[in-house]
Amino acid sequence: MEIAAWHPGNRVAWEIKHAEMLAFVHRYARKSIPSATFRALMKLSGREMTLPGSSLLLAILQTEDGPRVAGLSCVTNYGRGICLVVVHPLYRGRGLGSALLNRQHAVLGNLICRVAPGNLSSLQMCFRAGFSASRLIKSQTGRAELLLEKTHGCSLDSELMSDLDFANPFPAKKVIPDDTTGLGHLDTIFK
């Protein structure tokens, strides 16, 4: 299997590849991706794919019938616009989606993805690719999404870094007994 970058050479080449990409996404992922993402993908232009932070990768298999697309990944604006990975059902669960994300990260440097908390297969793919959840946000439709990121540098917030004690990573905790339940047993609170 080969993962290859595709760059729009001219308008006709882009229109053909764009139509193939839309057909692949519609056939294998239309029910699982947000409508807004599919609409953004439909409106995507060849010019947008030439901007920094944009990349289209195709996972190509050589078959008896010739080359076939096993998966694709499309990213715009380092994932702030579109961050999409679609794998053909026959090749899911084999690490192809994580390989596409890792290659996108290698090409772009920094990459973010938004994933619904209930989309376990996408979350697993992102975590396998080395992404970390940085925050919980609301989508344009008001639904919760996890913001996942993978950067070359450290992505921890400075406030979090200041709270960490690197000299003593496992400090002793104070145990404060509290019998406020009225059930006659002792609750232990760690502070």
Order of alpha helices (4+ residues) and beta strands (2+ residues): beta-alpha-alpha-beta-beta-beta-alpha-beta-alpha-beta-beta-alpha-beta-beta
